[in-house]
Amino acid sequence: MGAEAFVDATAVVANFERMVRIADATGTPLDAPVAMMATSLRAELDLDRFGSAGNTPRAGAVQRAIGRVLGPFAGSLMQRMGRRMAGRG
């Protein structure tokens, strides 16, 4: 990797870190379907141990159950939702 590629890669990493910190600090909410599907992943990663987890509303029992059912299909569902939101599907 040359110097220019290194600078580009560093800029991408820095920008991603900046965006994550802004979203975390402002409590940017997840969309309801994403929140449902992310419930088990959040638990697996123990994300509630971080202070900023207080910015994320807790999923109710029904949302957790739906998330467990939809979890195996999360990837394909997210792709479909993305295409639909982009007007391609």
Secondary structure, 3 states (H helix, E strand, C coil): CCHHHHHHHHHHHHHHHHHHHHHHHHCCCCCHHHHHHHHHHHHHCCHHHCHHHHHCCCCCHHHHHHHHHHHHHHHHHHHHHHHHHCCCC
